Amino acid sequence: MSRAEPMSTGEPMSTAADGFHRLYGSPPEGVWAAPGRVNLIGEHTDYNDGFALPFALPHRTEVAAARRPDRTLRIHSAGFPSGVVTLDLEGAGGLDPARPPRGPHGWAAYPAAVAWALLDAGLPLGGADLHIRSDVPTGAGLSSSAALEVATALALTDLYAVPLARPDLAALARRAENAYVGVPCGVMDQMASACATAGHALHLDTRTLEQRHIPFDCAAAGLRLLVIDTRVQHALGDGAYAERLASCHGAAAALGLPALRDLPYEELEQALARLDDPVRRRRVRHVVTENERVVRVEELLRAGRLRETGPLLTEGHASLRDDYEVSCPELDLAVSTAEAAGAYGARMTGGGFGGSALALIDADGEAAVTRAVTEAFAAAGFEPPRVTSAAPAAGAARIL
């Protein structure tokens, strides 16, 4: 099924508790927040056991919540006019992912799926009332779904005093999206939302869930990282994502590997010669070279050589466009125009088929790059893009 993510309200986030009170007639027991994310490099590597280098955005999804004395989950989103969605959690343990429980569709499927996944893991949770607010742009490749999943999981486990390490929480949030929403995503989005720290990119080994927090301070280097939201909505549950996952897993099996992560970069060409399917060859080339780009970008960040990461970003976009075939005309135009206007490098970020691009620029170049991209979109007849700057923010936390 397609993603139908929580809508950004564009309203002040401080009103989550007030909204809960007005809706349910009493104050919440707390408010929990989880951020969206930008992936600096390492795209479509997570379901191949590879490496990624995301960081959390200041944009976040808040969940105001309180326990209930029964086994009912009531969910409301400020971004949708559909009212309160009610779900009976009785007997929700022991779920069969092959036959997911019948429940809400659209945005409400995400918090419902999180509750099911937590209960199926044997966690002692009860009912709850939830009120959701978000300013994470939806459909922009910035992981609004993961922000909702992680914020919901953190709220429910904290409400019921269930100790859960952040990597485990992220893994259950991913299972919710895989098994019950129907999107076969990797774990990178949820890990970034749950585990990131301010001022750092998160080097993530998606096989072991090992993390390293890498200093990433564009401002100190006289730089800025722009996020160019093309406003092209993407839907990753429509078969395109699953096709690429199957192609990668099939290629790994054909090469006798547990996952494409296990193919050394130095042996890539020999391995490609063993594959008859040209599509599989392209997919493998992207994954293996993208893992290598993550390693090289981390080395440059540690050395304080941020400008030199630019060509690797551009190289990554070409790989996603040509070998993984997940770009679109709007993303390609954003990347090429940003570079022509002075960016050190640019690339699409997120799953693709729309969403956002990144551009690494000098701090004083934001106005010029923004103007160039906006004018290029207008000339092409595209919807005006939304351009903002991004800096690494903190991961999920209880905020009230």
Buried (B, 14 or more C-beta within 10 A) or exposed (E): EBBBBBBBBEBEBEBBBBBBBEBBEEEBBBBBBBBBBBBBBBBBBBBBBBBBBBBBBBBBBBBBBBBBEEBBBBBBBBBBEEEBBEBEBEEBBEBEEEEBBEBBEBBBBBBBBBBBBBBBBEBEBBBBBBBBBBBBBBBBBBBBBBBBBBBBBBBBBBBBEBEBEBBBBBBBBBBBBBBBBBBBBBBBBBBBBBBBBEBBBBBBBBBEBEBEBBEBBBEEBEBBBBBBBBBBBBBBBBEBBBEBBEBBBBBBEBBEBEBBBBBEEEEBEEBBEEBEEEBBBBBBBBBBBBBBBBBBBBEBBEEEEBBBBBBBBBBBBBBBBEBBBBBBEBBBBBBBBBBEBBBBBBBBBBBBBBBBBBBBBBEEBBEBBBEBBBEBBEEEEBEEBBBBBBBBBBBBEEBB
